[in-house]
Amino acid sequence: MSHPPMFDAFLRAQLEAGLALAEASDLLDLTPLPDDPPCRFVARFQAAGLVLDDAGLIQRAERFEVGIWLPPDYLRRAEPWQVLTWLGPVQVFHPNISARGPWICPGVLHPGTPLVDLLYQCYEIITYQKVTTAEHDALNPAACGWARDNRHRFPIDRRPLKWRRPRPTPPTAMETAE
């Protein structure tokens, strides 16, 4: 797909920054879809959030997916329903994610919001670091009511997005000689 040079440069910078964040995080896998440069991404988060099980009970889950599209006019306007798409799990339980459709509300989304900022916003929503408790603003009123009553449980996952699992320290020569 051919883009104006300024937007093309913007997309290349977003790709580089997004992949750098994913490289620095054990909680994020970012897959650019095949365009040159990519304007669509799939973000997979390995972080704790909430879902409803088949019986309608709230359960903890560890895997979430969001689609991100930076449309051709993204530097002039940004609509959350166009830029962010909830991919799964289907039974996610959060006030800012629609229970009936693929919508995510990150709040106000400004034109040209960097990809890294979108990734952080999605992570903060999944982990309940970012929650609307006003039902008139919620995409999922049932989750909104639950969130108001359970603020003491947040965030569900306290790790920062830019996080790497501690690596085991290799034994020293002295320890291996014993």
C-alpha positions in Angstrom: 0.0 0.0 0.0 1.4 3.4 -0.9 1.2 6.2 1.7 2.3 9.8 1.6 6.0 10.1 2.6 5.2 11.7 6.0 2.7 8.9 7.0 5.1 6.3 5.7 7.8 7.6 7.9 5.4 7.8 10.8 4.4 4.1 10.3 8.1 3.0 10.1 8.8 4.8 13.4 5.8 3.2 15.0 6.9 -0.3 13.9 10.4 0.3 15.3 9.1 1.6 18.6 6.5 -1.1 19.0 8.9 -3.9 18.3 11.4 -2.4 20.7 8.8 -2.4 23.5 7.8 -6.0 22.7 11.5 -7.0 22.8 11.8 -5.4 26.3 8.7 -7.1 27.6 7.8 -10.7 28.4 4.2 -9.6 28.6 3.8 -8.4 25.0 4.1 -10.0 21.6 3.5 -7.6 18.7 2.9 -9.0 15.2 2.9 -6.5 12.3 0.6 -7.6 9.5 2.2 -7.8 6.0 2.2 -4.3 4.6 5.2 -2.1 3.8 5.3 -0.3 6.1 2.8 -2.1 8.4 -0.3 -0.2 9.5 -2.0 -3.2 11.2 -0.8 -5.1 14.2 -1.9 -7.8 16.5 -0.9 -7.3 20.1 -0.9 -10.4 22.4 -0.7 -9.7 26.1 0.5 -12.4 28.6 -0.9 -10.6 31.6 -3.7 -11.1 34.1 -7.2 -9.8 33.4 -10.7 -11.0 33.9 -13.1 -13.0 31.8 -16.5 -14.7 32.3 -16.5 -18.5 32.3 -19.4 -20.5 30.7 -21.4 -20.3 33.9 -21.0 -16.5 34.0 -18.5 -16.5 36.8 -15.7 -14.0 36.8 -12.3 -15.8 36.3 -8.7 -14.7 35.9 -7.2 -15.1 32.5 -3.6 -14.6 31.2 -3.9 -14.2 27.4 -5.5 -11.3 25.6 -5.4 -10.1 22.0 -6.0 -6.7 20.5 -6.0 -5.6 16.8 -4.6 -2.2 16.0 -5.0 -0.3 12.8 -3.4 3.1 12.0 -5.7 4.2 9.1 -4.4 6.5 6.3 -6.0 9.6 8.0 -4.7 8.7 11.5 -2.5 11.8 11.7 -5.6 13.9 11.2 -8.3 12.0 13.2 -8.5 8.9 15.4 -11.6 7.0 16.3 -11.1 4.4 19.1 -13.7 2.0 17.4 -11.7 2.2 14.2 -8.1 2.0 15.6 -8.6 -0.7 18.3 -10.4 -4.0 17.9 -10.9 -6.5 20.7 -9.9 -10.0 19.3 -10.1 -12.2 22.4 -11.0 -13.8 24.6 -14.6 -13.2 23.7 -15.9 -13.3 27.3 -13.6 -10.5 28.5 -15.0 -8.7 31.6 -14.0 -5.1 31.7 -16.0 -1.8 31.7 -13.9 -0.4 28.8 -14.4 -3.4 26.6 -17.8 -4.2 25.0 -19.4 -7.4 26.1 -21.2 -7.6 22.7 -18.8 -6.4 20.2 -15.1 -5.9 19.4 -14.9 -2.4 20.9 -12.4 -1.0 23.3 -12.6 2.5 24.8 -9.2 3.8 25.8 -10.7 7.2 26.6 -9.8 10.2 24.4 -7.7 9.1 21.5 -5.8 11.9 19.8 -4.8 11.8 16.1 -1.3 10.4 15.7 -1.2 8.7 19.2 1.9 6.6 19.0 1.6 2.8 18.8 3.5 2.4 22.0 0.9 4.6 23.8 -1.9 2.5 22.4 -0.1 -0.7 23.6 0.2 0.8 27.1 -3.4 1.9 27.1 -4.6 -1.6 26.1 -2.4 -3.2 28.8 -3.7 -0.8 31.4 -7.2 -1.7 30.5 -6.6 -5.5 30.5 -4.9 -5.4 33.9 -7.5 -3.0 35.5 -5.0 -0.2 35.9 -7.4 1.9 33.7 -11.1 1.5 34.5 -14.2 3.6 34.0 -16.7 3.3 36.9 -19.2 5.7 35.4 -22.0 3.6 33.8 -22.9 6.2 31.2 -19.3 5.9 29.9 -18.9 2.1 30.1 -19.1 -0.3 27.2 -20.0 -3.1 29.7 -22.3 -1.9 32.4 -22.2 -5.2 34.4 -18.4 -5.0 34.6 -18.7 -1.3 35.5 -20.9 -2.1 38.5 -18.6 -4.9 39.6 -15.5 -2.7 39.2 -17.1 0.0 41.4 -17.7 -2.5 44.2 -14.2 -4.2 43.8 -11.7 -1.4 43.4 -9.6 -2.9 46.2 -8.7 -5.8 43.8 -7.1 -3.5 41.2 -4.8 -3.8 39.4 -5.3 -7.4 38.6 -1.7 -7.6 37.3 0.8 -5.2 39.0 3.8 -5.9 36.7 4.8 -3.0 34.4 4.4 -3.7 30.7 8.1 -3.2 30.2 9.0 -6.2 32.3 11.3 -9.2 31.8 11.3 -12.3 34.0 14.3 -12.6 36.2 16.9 -14.8 34.7 18.6 -17.4 36.9 22.1 -16.5 37.7 24.6 -19.1 36.4 26.7 -20.7 39.1 30.1 -19.3 39.7 33.2 -21.4 39.3 33.5 -21.7 43.0 29.9 -23.1 43.3 30.4 -25.6 40.6 33.7 -26.9 42.2 31.9 -27.8 45.4 
